[in-house]
Amino acid sequence: MTHWKEFTWEGNGYIKTAEAPFEEWEGRRTHTSGIFDFAAGTGTGTVRFN
């Protein structure tokens, strides 16, 4: 989901595949969010694993 008025984005999902040493993370839910900087043509954000 993108919020163009505030130039932010967020999303939810899950980890589809994971390899050693992180294989126990497979199937866990994720949440991502961040901010677009159109002047620089970049964005920053965070990823949270539940």
DSSP file (Angstrom, degrees, kcal/mol; ACC not computed):
  #  RESIDUE AA STRUCTURE BP1 BP2  ACC     N-H-->O    O-->H-N    N-H-->O    O-->H-N    TCO  KAPPA ALPHA  PHI   PSI    X-CA   Y-CA   Z-CA
    1    1 A M              0   0    0      0, 0.0     9,-2.5     0, 0.0     2,-0.4   0.000 360.0 360.0 360.0 137.8    0.0    0.0    0.0
    2    2 A T  E     -A    9   0A   0      7,-0.2     2,-0.8     5,-0.0     7,-0.2  -0.965 360.0-154.8-122.6 137.5    1.3    3.4   -0.9
    3    3 A H  E >>> -A    8   0A   0      5,-3.0     5,-1.8    -2,-0.4     4,-1.0  -0.843  13.9-179.7-109.7  92.2    0.2    6.7    0.6
    4    4 A W  T 345S+     0   0    0     -2,-0.8    -1,-0.2     1,-0.2     3,-0.1   0.809  76.5  62.5 -66.1 -29.7    1.0    9.3   -2.1
    5    5 A K  T 345S+     0   0    0      1,-0.2    -1,-0.2    -3,-0.1    -2,-0.0   0.890 119.3  26.0 -62.7 -37.6   -0.2   12.2    0.0
    6    6 A E  T <45S-     0   0    0     -3,-0.6    -1,-0.2     2,-0.1    -2,-0.2   0.398 105.5-123.3-105.3   0.6    2.4   11.6    2.6
    7    7 A F  T  <5 +     0   0    0     -4,-1.0    29,-3.0     1,-0.2     2,-0.3   0.881  68.5 128.3  56.4  42.7    5.0    9.9    0.4
    8    8 A T  E   < -AB   3  35A   0     -5,-1.8    -5,-3.0    27,-0.2     2,-0.3  -0.819  40.0-162.6-121.5 164.1    5.0    6.8    2.6
    9    9 A W  E     +AB   2  34A   0     25,-2.0    25,-2.1    -2,-0.3     2,-0.3  -0.972   8.0 176.5-142.3 156.3    4.6    3.1    1.9
   10   10 A E  E     + B   0  33A   0     -9,-2.5     2,-0.3    -2,-0.3    23,-0.3  -0.982   2.8 175.5-156.1 155.9    3.8    0.0    4.0
   11   11 A G  E     - B   0  32A   0     21,-2.5    21,-2.9    -2,-0.3     2,-0.3  -0.992  16.4-148.1-160.5 157.0    3.2   -3.7    3.3
   12   12 A N  E     + B   0  31A   0     -2,-0.3     2,-0.3    19,-0.2    19,-0.2  -0.940  34.5 124.6-127.0 150.4    2.6   -7.0    5.0
   13   13 A G  E     - B   0  30A   0     17,-1.8    17,-2.4    -2,-0.3     2,-0.3  -0.872  44.4 -99.8-171.2-156.2    3.7  -10.5    3.9
   14   14 A Y  E     - B   0  29A   0     15,-0.3     2,-0.8    -2,-0.3    15,-0.2  -0.972  34.8 -96.8-147.7 161.4    5.5  -13.6    4.9
   15   15 A I        -     0   0    0     13,-2.4    12,-2.9    10,-0.3    13,-0.1  -0.726  33.9-171.8 -83.4 113.3    8.9  -15.2    4.4
   16   16 A K        +     0   0    0     -2,-0.8     2,-0.3     1,-0.2    -1,-0.2   0.923  67.6   6.1 -75.6 -47.0    8.4  -17.7    1.6
   17   17 A T        -     0   0    0      9,-0.1     2,-0.3     8,-0.0    -1,-0.2  -0.991  63.0-178.0-138.3 147.4   11.8  -19.4    1.7
   18   18 A A        -     0   0    0     -2,-0.3     2,-0.3     5,-0.1     8,-0.1  -0.996  10.0-153.2-144.9 142.7   14.8  -19.1    4.0
   19   19 A E    >   -     0   0    0     -2,-0.3     3,-2.7     1,-0.1     6,-0.1  -0.731  43.2 -33.1-114.1 163.9   18.2  -20.8    4.0
   20   20 A A  T 3  S+     0   0    0      1,-0.4    -1,-0.1    -2,-0.3     0, 0.0  -0.227 123.9  22.1 -53.3 139.5   20.7  -21.6    6.8
   21   21 A P  T 3  S+     0   0    0      0, 0.0    -1,-0.4     0, 0.0     3,-0.2  -0.906 132.8  43.1 -93.1  21.1   21.2  -20.2    9.2
   22   22 A F    X   +     0   0    0     -3,-2.7     3,-2.3     1,-0.2     4,-0.3   0.153  69.9 118.6-110.7  18.0   17.8  -18.5    9.0
   23   23 A E  G >   +     0   0    0      1,-0.3     3,-1.2     2,-0.2    -1,-0.2   0.755  68.2  66.6 -61.0 -23.7   15.6  -21.5    8.0
   24   24 A E  G 3  S+     0   0    0     -3,-0.2    -1,-0.3     1,-0.2    -2,-0.1   0.654  90.9  65.8 -70.8 -12.4   13.5  -21.2   11.2
   25   25 A W  G X  S+     0   0    0     -3,-2.3     3,-2.4    -6,-0.1   -10,-0.3   0.632  72.5 118.9 -80.7 -14.7   12.3  -17.8    9.8
   26   26 A E  T <  S+     0   0    0     -3,-1.2   -10,-0.2    -4,-0.3     3,-0.1  -0.288  80.4  16.0 -57.5 130.8   10.4  -19.5    6.9
   27   27 A G  T 3  S+     0   0    0    -12,-2.9    -1,-0.3     1,-0.3   -11,-0.1   0.287  92.7 135.2  88.7  -9.4    6.7  -18.8    7.1
   28   28 A R    <   -     0   0    0     -3,-2.4   -13,-2.4   -13,-0.1    -1,-0.3  -0.386  57.8-110.8 -72.0 151.7    7.0  -15.9    9.6
   29   29 A R  E     -B   14   0A   0    -15,-0.2    21,-2.9    -3,-0.1     2,-0.3  -0.475  32.2-159.8 -79.8 152.5    5.0  -12.8    9.0
   30   30 A T  E     -BC  13  49A   0    -17,-2.4   -17,-1.8    19,-0.2     2,-0.4  -0.930  11.0-162.1-130.9 156.0    6.7   -9.5    8.0
   31   31 A H  E     -BC  12  48A   0     17,-2.1    17,-3.0    -2,-0.3     2,-0.3  -0.989  11.8-174.5-136.4 129.4    5.8   -5.8    8.0
   32   32 A T  E     +BC  11  47A   0    -21,-2.9   -21,-2.5    -2,-0.4     2,-0.3  -0.928   9.0 162.3-122.3 148.6    7.6   -3.2    6.0
   33   33 A S  E     +BC  10  46A   0     13,-1.8    13,-2.8    -2,-0.3     2,-0.3  -0.983   6.4 137.6-158.4 158.1    7.3    0.6    5.9
   34   34 A G  E     -BC   9  45A   0    -25,-2.1   -25,-2.0    -2,-0.3     2,-0.4  -0.979  40.0 -91.3-178.3-170.5    9.2    3.6    4.8
   35   35 A I  E     -BC   8  44A   0      9,-2.4     9,-2.1    -2,-0.3     2,-0.3  -0.978  25.8-135.0-130.1 137.1    9.3    7.0    3.2
   36   36 A F  E     - C   0  43A   0    -29,-3.0     2,-0.5    -2,-0.4     7,-0.3  -0.722   7.8-160.9 -87.6 141.2    9.9    8.0   -0.5
   37   37 A D  E  >> + C   0  42A   0      5,-3.4     5,-1.8    -2,-0.3     4,-1.6  -0.855  11.0 179.3-119.0  92.2   12.3   10.9   -1.2
   38   38 A F  T  45S+     0   0    0     -2,-0.5    -1,-0.1     1,-0.2     5,-0.0   0.806  77.2  60.2 -66.9 -30.2   11.3   11.9   -4.8
   39   39 A A  T  45S+     0   0    0      1,-0.2    -1,-0.2    -3,-0.1    -2,-0.0   0.902 117.0  31.7 -63.4 -40.3   13.9   14.7   -4.9
   40   40 A A  T  45S-     0   0    0     -3,-0.4    -2,-0.2     2,-0.2    -1,-0.2   0.616 106.5-125.9 -90.9 -14.9   16.7   12.2   -4.4
   41   41 A G  T  <5S+     0   0    0     -4,-1.6     2,-0.2     1,-0.3    -3,-0.2   0.805  74.3 102.6  73.0  29.8   14.9    9.4   -6.2
   42   42 A T  E   < -C   37   0A   0     -5,-1.8    -5,-3.4     2,-0.0     2,-0.3  -0.750  53.3-151.8-132.8 177.7   15.3    7.1   -3.2
   43   43 A G  E     -C   36   0A   0     -7,-0.3     2,-0.3    -2,-0.2    -7,-0.2  -0.985   3.3-154.8-150.1 154.4   13.4    5.6   -0.3
   44   44 A T  E     +C   35   0A   0     -9,-2.1    -9,-2.4    -2,-0.3     2,-0.3  -0.926  25.6 143.6-127.7 155.7   14.2    4.4    3.2
   45   45 A G  E     -C   34   0A   0     -2,-0.3     2,-0.3   -11,-0.3   -11,-0.3  -0.972  35.6-109.2-170.7-176.3   12.4    2.0    5.4
   46   46 A T  E     -C   33   0A   0    -13,-2.8   -13,-1.8    -2,-0.3     2,-0.4  -0.924  13.3-149.9-131.2 155.8   12.3   -0.8    7.9
   47   47 A V  E     -C   32   0A   0     -2,-0.3     2,-0.4   -15,-0.2   -15,-0.2  -0.998  12.4-166.8-125.8 130.0   11.5   -4.5    7.9
   48   48 A R  E     -C   31   0A   0    -17,-3.0   -17,-2.1    -2,-0.4     2,-0.5  -0.970   6.1-155.3-119.0 131.2   10.1   -6.2   10.9
   49   49 A F  E      C   30   0A   0     -2,-0.4   -19,-0.2   -19,-0.2   -35,-0.0  -0.904 360.0 360.0-104.1 130.3    9.9  -10.0   11.3
   50   50 A N              0   0    0    -21,-2.9   -20,-0.1    -2,-0.5    -1,-0.1   0.398 360.0 360.0-103.5 360.0    7.2  -11.5   13.6
